[in-house]
Amino acid sequence: MKVYTIGEVSKQMGLSVEAIRYYDREGLLPFVKRDAGGRRQFTEDNIQLMAMIMDLKRAGVPIKDIAYFVSWRLDGDDSLGERYDFLNEQEDVLVDQIKSLQRSLAYLRFKKWYYKTAKAAGTEKIHFKSGTNQVAPATYAEYQHLLDSGHTAEELGN
C-alpha cells in the first residue's frame, strides 16, 4: 500500500499543508495514521476522504457538519441511514443554490445584452418606457424573442 506525505497530498489536492493540518485538528481526518516520528501518512483511502471533504466544503457545508459526517463513517453500517439523509439534505441545499446562481447568471447575461445594445445605439434610452428611466416591457420581450429564436444568452451579451 502506497503511503503519501502531507506535502504530496497538498500538491495533489491543491491545498496548503496548513489547511490539511487544520482539517486534521477539526476531526475530519480520523483515519490518517502517523509514523514513529509523528508525521501523517496518507493512503489512497485518505485522499478519497479528502476529496469528499473538499466537495462538501465547496458545496457550502460547514466544517462542523462535515466532521459529523466523517464521524458517522466510524460507526460503520449503523450510520448508513444518517449518512444518506445528510447527503440528501446537502443535495437539496446545493440544488437550490445552483438554481439561484442560474437566475443570477441569466440576469447578468440579460444586462450584458442590454448594455451592449445601448452602447451600440449610443444611449440606453432605447430600452426605457417613453419619458421614464424604467426599462420597457418591450425590451424584455425582445430579449426573450432572441432567446426563443435560437440565440444563446452568452452569444447575445458578447
JOQUITA-V376629 format. One record per residue. N is the residue number from 1. PHI is phi in radians with two decimals (none if undefined). D_LAST is the distance of its C-alpha to the last C-alpha in Angstrom with 1 decimal. Layout:
N_PHI_D_LAST ; N_PHI_D_LAST
This chain:
1_none_51.5 ; 2_-1.28_49.1 ; 3_-2.08_48.9 ; 4_-2.02_46.0 ; 5_-1.46_46.2 ; 6_-1.11_44.1 ; 7_-1.14_42.4 ; 8_-1.14_41.6 ; 9_-1.15_40.2 ; 10_-1.00_38.2 ; 11_-1.14_36.5 ; 12_-1.11_36.0 ; 13_-1.60_34.5 ; 14_1.24_32.5 ; 15_-2.05_34.6 ; 16_-1.36_36.9 ; 17_-1.04_40.6 ; 18_-1.09_41.0 ; 19_-1.13_38.7 ; 20_-1.12_40.8 ; 21_-1.09_43.9 ; 22_-1.06_42.6 ; 23_-1.05_41.9 ; 24_-1.13_45.4 ; 25_-1.09_47.0 ; 26_-1.42_45.3 ; 27_1.51_46.9 ; 28_-1.48_43.9 ; 29_-2.20_45.5 ; 30_-1.20_49.1 ; 31_-1.56_49.5 ; 32_-1.24_48.9 ; 33_-1.56_52.3 ; 34_-2.17_53.6 ; 35_-1.46_55.7 ; 36_-1.05_59.1 ; 37_-1.54_57.4 ; 38_1.50_55.2 ; 39_-1.42_51.9 ; 40_-1.16_49.6 ; 41_-2.15_49.5 ; 42_-1.67_46.5 ; 43_-1.90_46.7 ; 44_-1.01_44.0 ; 45_-1.06_44.7 ; 46_-1.11_44.1 ; 47_-1.19_40.7 ; 48_-1.10_39.8 ; 49_-1.10_40.8 ; 50_-1.07_38.7 ; 51_-1.09_35.6 ; 52_-1.11_36.5 ; 53_-1.03_36.9 ; 54_-1.16_33.5 ; 55_-1.10_31.9 ; 56_-1.13_33.8 ; 57_-1.11_32.9 ; 58_-1.09_29.1 ; 59_-1.37_29.7 ; 60_1.58_31.1 ; 61_-1.31_34.7 ; 62_-1.09_37.1 ; 63_-0.94_39.2 ; 64_-1.10_42.4 ; 65_-1.27_41.2 ; 66_-1.11_40.3 ; 67_-1.09_43.8 ; 68_-1.06_45.4 ; 69_-1.03_43.6 ; 70_-1.09_44.8 ; 71_-1.15_48.3 ; 72_-1.13_48.4 ; 73_-1.08_48.0 ; 74_-1.17_51.3 ; 75_-1.36_52.9 ; 76_1.20_52.2 ; 77_-1.09_52.4 ; 78_-1.09_53.7 ; 79_-1.93_50.2 ; 80_-1.00_48.2 ; 81_-1.10_47.8 ; 82_-1.10_46.7 ; 83_-1.16_44.1 ; 84_-1.08_42.8 ; 85_-1.06_42.7 ; 86_-1.04_40.9 ; 87_-1.16_38.2 ; 88_-1.09_37.9 ; 89_-1.11_37.5 ; 90_-1.14_34.9 ; 91_-1.09_32.9 ; 92_-1.04_33.0 ; 93_-1.09_31.8 ; 94_-1.17_28.9 ; 95_-1.06_27.8 ; 96_-1.09_27.8 ; 97_-1.12_25.7 ; 98_-1.11_23.2 ; 99_-1.07_23.0 ; 100_-1.10_22.6 ; 101_-1.13_19.8 ; 102_-1.12_18.1 ; 103_-1.12_18.6 ; 104_-1.12_17.2 ; 105_-1.13_14.0 ; 106_-1.08_13.7 ; 107_-1.18_14.4 ; 108_-1.04_12.0 ; 109_-1.18_9.1 ; 110_-1.04_10.9 ; 111_-1.15_11.2 ; 112_-1.09_7.6 ; 113_-1.07_7.5 ; 114_-0.95_11.0 ; 115_-1.28_10.5 ; 116_-1.10_7.8 ; 117_-1.23_10.4 ; 118_-1.15_13.2 ; 119_-1.09_12.4 ; 120_-1.09_12.3 ; 121_-1.47_15.6 ; 122_1.45_17.0 ; 123_-2.86_18.0 ; 124_-1.55_17.1 ; 125_-1.06_20.4 ; 126_-1.09_18.8 ; 127_-1.78_18.1 ; 128_-1.60_21.6 ; 129_-1.11_24.9 ; 130_-0.93_27.1 ; 131_1.35_28.9 ; 132_-2.30_27.2 ; 133_-1.86_24.3 ; 134_-1.63_23.8 ; 135_-1.15_20.7 ; 136_-1.31_22.0 ; 137_-0.96_22.3 ; 138_-1.09_21.0 ; 139_-1.13_17.5 ; 140_-1.10_17.6 ; 141_-1.13_19.2 ; 142_-1.09_16.6 ; 143_-1.09_13.8 ; 144_-1.10_16.3 ; 145_-1.07_17.3 ; 146_-1.08_13.9 ; 147_-1.12_14.0 ; 148_-1.14_17.6 ; 149_-1.56_17.1 ; 150_1.90_15.3 ; 151_-1.30_11.6 ; 152_-1.65_10.2 ; 153_-1.09_8.8 ; 154_-1.12_6.4 ; 155_-1.07_5.4 ; 156_-1.12_5.7 ; 157_-1.51_3.8 ; 158_-1.75_0.0
